Amino acid sequence: MAMDAGEIERLIKEALPDARVTIEDLRGDGDHYAALVQSTAFEGKSRVQQHQMVYKALQGKMGGELHALALQTGVPEDA
């Protein structure tokens, strides 16, 4: 079962309320997405820690409903 881009964004924003989230469906199949997530919560965190925060926000759906996610994270430039 594919996962909707809106659901991915909702889950991320639920965990990181100030997040700016951009989702792109890479193949149009609802299984392969690219996401850019920017949040002040990432400040002082390594890239690995930032990605772990996003994966945790996805509540175990990664690898199941969500097959592939190319993830870019960072702190907003105006933060």
Summary of the structure (lengths in Angstrom):
residues: 79
radius of gyration: 11.9
end to end distance: 36.8
largest distance: 37.4
contacts: 205
relative contact order: 0.25
helix: 32%
strand: 28%
